[in-house]
């Protein structure tokens, strides 16, 4: 408990930076989440930083990227990805949504409603 009480967001950021950029980005997202109490944010980020004891940096970074992609900002979510080895799978490619054409036979236009 003393270690946890002494941890500040700056120290957690330094630890995350040593792990990698994706982990730092994930940590930043959690630390900036105003819907959580500051203690909850610190506990969540500390839990993720401690995962480095169980998993290599590459896997933790890949899981954080996946978490950011899917909007999963919980320690349990990252741990599930690591346990199920989802971090080793490539992220799906984002489809580029093409805008629908605005001129075709079913579009009436402004003059119709005038």
ABEGO torsion letter per residue (X at the ends): XAAAAABBAAAAAAAAAAAEAAAAAAAAAAAABAABBAAAAAAAAAAAAAAAAABBAAAAAAAAAAAAAAGBABAAAAAAAAAAGAAABBBBBBBBBBBBBABBAABAEAAAAX
